[in-house]
Amino acid sequence: QVQVVESGGGLVQPGGSLRLSCEASGSIFRISGMAWYRQAPRKRRELVASITNTATTFYDDSVKGRFTISRDNAKNTVYLQMNSLKPEDTAVYYCNVGQWDGAASRSYWGQGTQVTVSS
């Protein structure tokens, strides 16, 4: 089992910045990738950004150029640096950790952290 804990959310004005952190613990071997999702009110959960074990990154078009995903392998932690925040970025942000054991894939979710962008 892998435990996932997010932190760093809060209230920020439009144009401001936040950095989210996601720490994985437990059976952390063979982590294949980590990703950030978000779910806004009345919307489905959507992928925001991801990073693989080879450092390949993906960004949704809505955040490209504003958000940066990075990792610290020594701390088993992934970060999401969010700049130039917009009200449309308001959502609960969830961290997802993918694990590959050589035969099957598993994923683990954190409990989420609220990001609110408002004047």
HUJOBEL-V777947 format. One record per residue. N is the residue number from 1. PHI is phi in whole degrees, 0 to 359 (999 if undefined). NEAR is the number of other C-alpha atoms within 12 Angstrom. Layout:
# HUJOBEL-V777947
N;PHI;NEAR / N;PHI;NEAR
This chain:
# HUJOBEL-V777947
1;999;19 / 2;240;24 / 3;261;24 / 4;232;32 / 5;229;28 / 6;260;34 / 7;203;27 / 8;108;28 / 9;288;29 / 10;166;25 / 11;260;25 / 12;217;25 / 13;281;21 / 14;307;21 / 15;90;19 / 16;278;24 / 17;227;26 / 18;216;33 / 19;236;29 / 20;267;35 / 21;237;35 / 22;222;40 / 23;251;34 / 24;258;38 / 25;217;22 / 26;96;17 / 27;277;20 / 28;270;28 / 29;290;20 / 30;58;26 / 31;287;33 / 32;270;28 / 33;182;36 / 34;223;47 / 35;213;47 / 36;247;47 / 37;243;37 / 38;216;36 / 39;223;25 / 40;271;25 / 41;305;17 / 42;65;10 / 43;231;12 / 44;282;12 / 45;293;19 / 46;229;26 / 47;284;25 / 48;260;35 / 49;201;36 / 50;214;35 / 51;216;32 / 52;266;25 / 53;289;24 / 54;257;14 / 55;74;18 / 56;287;17 / 57;244;24 / 58;223;25 / 59;228;25 / 60;294;21 / 61;302;13 / 62;291;20 / 63;241;28 / 64;300;20 / 65;89;17 / 66;246;25 / 67;253;31 / 68;226;30 / 69;260;37 / 70;212;32 / 71;220;31 / 72;235;19 / 73;297;25 / 74;296;11 / 75;257;14 / 76;51;29 / 77;231;31 / 78;242;40 / 79;239;36 / 80;231;40 / 81;275;28 / 82;245;37 / 83;245;24 / 84;50;24 / 85;294;30 / 86;240;26 / 87;305;19 / 88;292;22 / 89;279;37 / 90;299;29 / 91;182;31 / 92;272;35 / 93;260;41 / 94;243;40 / 95;263;44 / 96;236;41 / 97;244;41 / 98;259;32 / 99;230;29 / 100;238;22 / 101;261;16 / 102;99;11 / 103;227;8 / 104;209;11 / 105;255;15 / 106;227;22 / 107;224;26 / 108;226;32 / 109;251;28 / 110;276;29 / 111;275;21 / 112;97;29 / 113;223;31 / 114;280;27 / 115;242;37 / 116;237;29 / 117;247;27 / 118;203;18 / 119;277;13
